[in-house]
Amino acid sequence: MARPVLRRCVACGELFNREQLWRVIRLAQGGIGLDRGMGRSAYLCPSRSCLDEAKRRKRLQRALRTQVADSIIATLDQRLRDDDATTSEAR
């Protein structure tokens, strides 16, 4: 039986199965990507508190050793809003 691959959230420092986390990648060919690609990666919990902490303390920039565009943060913020809307509709 294969063991789960664990990764640490850059904001809260907790270990999770990597499938539960968002992956932000500094792509090998330059730029920043989400979820797919080859390059240096940072993982983030899909929660408001972790996203706010990562933004406030520049955790993604430090982990990836490069600037992270506001558009990447905005995309992650939109994912949270979409998840919140889906959760509230399901109730």
JOJO-V606467 format. One record per pair of residues at least 24 apart in sequence whose C-alpha atoms are under 10 Angstrom apart, sorted by the first residue. I is the first residue (numbers start at 1). GAP is how many residues later the second one is. Records with the same first field share a line. If there is no record, write none. Layout:
I=GAP, GAP
//
This chain:
7=35, 36, 37
8=34, 35, 36, 37
9=33, 34, 35, 36, 37, 41, 45, 50, 51
10=32, 33, 34, 35, 40, 41, 43, 44, 48, 49, 50, 52, 53
11=32, 33, 34, 38, 39, 40, 41, 42, 43, 44, 45, 46, 47, 48, 49
12=32, 33, 37, 38, 39, 41, 42
13=30, 31, 32, 37
14=30, 31
15=28, 30
16=27, 28, 29
18=25, 26, 27
20=24, 25, 26
21=24, 25, 26
22=24, 25, 54
24=36, 39, 40, 44, 48, 52
25=35, 38, 39, 43
26=34, 35, 37, 38, 39, 40, 41, 42
27=37
31=35, 36, 37, 38
32=32, 34, 35, 36, 37, 40
33=35, 39
34=38, 41, 42
39=25
40=24, 25
44=32
46=30, 31, 33, 34, 37
47=29, 30, 32, 33, 36
48=28, 29, 32, 33
51=25, 26, 29
52=25
//
